Amino acid sequence: MDIKHFLRFVGETPYKGVEATKQEMCAYITAHQASQIGKPITLIYNAKLGTGILGAEIFVPIDKPIPSSKKFKYTQNPAIKGCIMSKYKGHYLPPQAEDEELKQEALAKIAEM
């Protein structure tokens, strides 16, 4: 499936607010007579330790263009460059040892490429 249309959120959110933001995005999509056509993609690029605040981007694939709002932007064919995907099941902020292990795996992958 070739996905071309996305609704995008960029900003800070409490880690417990990520799911609420996704639900808000889905409601916005539905309100504009569009449909979600795949799983949301969540990118965490900053975590303020001790505060529970994350810098995040959330992309929700949709079936057609819709208008942007102050909070959500319509994006067509976004380019995500220079990233490595890592999957972690558990709390948004992994324990220090596991976080370090994920970083080392990412650095090894970069060196390999």
N, C-alpha and C positions, 0 to 999 in steps of 0.2 A: 504494500500500500504506500503510495507516494503522498505524504502529508505536506500541504503547502500553507495552511492557514493556522495561526496560533493566537490565543489570547495570552498576554504576558503580564506578569506582575514583577516589579523590581523594587526592593526596599527592605526595610528592617521589620521584623515581626518577632514576637515571642515564640520560642520553639513550640509551645503549646498552641500557637495561633496559626501554624502552617496549614493544618487541616481545615480550620475555619475559613482561611483565605481561599483555599481550593473550592470549598462549598460556595463561597460568595462569588467566585469566578463562574462556577457552573450555573448559578442563578442568573448572573448577568448574561451568560451565553443563551440560556433558555428565554430570557426576557427579550432577546433580539432575534428570536425565531431561528436560532442556529442549534447545532448539536455537537456534543463532544464526540470525537471519533477515535480516541485512543487514551491511554493512561497519561496523567500529568507527569511532567518532568520537573523535578525539583533540584536546583543547584544551590548549594550552600557555599558561599565564598568568604564568610566572616562569621565568627562566633565570639561574642563578648562574654568571656568566662565570668561566672559569678552573677551575671545579670539575666541569663536565659534569652538574650536577644540575638537573633541571627540576621545576617545580611543574606538575602535569598533572592533567587529568580525562580519563578514558576511559569512553565509553559504548558498550556492546555491546548491540545490539537483540536481544531474545529473544522466543520465541513464547508464553511463559506466565510467571506469577509463580514465583519461587523464593525460598528463604530467604536472608536476608543473612548475612554473616560479619563478622568483625572487619575484614577487609581490603576486602571487596566489599559494596556495598549494592544491594539491589533498589530500583529507582525506577520508578514508574509515571507516565507523561506528564510528563517533566521540562520545566521552563520555562527556556529559555536566552534571556536578555534582554540587550540592550545589547551585542551583539557584532557584529563584522564578520569574515567569513570571508576568509582569504587562503590561497592555495595556493602552495607553494614546493617545487620538486623539488631535492633535494640534502640536505646536512647539516642536522641539526635547528637548528643555529645558523648562519644565513646570514652571509656576509661583511658587514662593517660597512656598506659602500656599499649593498648590496642590502637590508639590514635597514632602513636609513634610507629607502630608496625605498618599501618596503612600508609603513612608518609614515606617510610623506607621502601615499600613496594612500589609506590608511585615514582620515587626517584630512580629506582632500578629500571623501571619501564622506560622512563625518559632516556636514561643512559643507553638502553638497548636500542632505542629508536634512533 
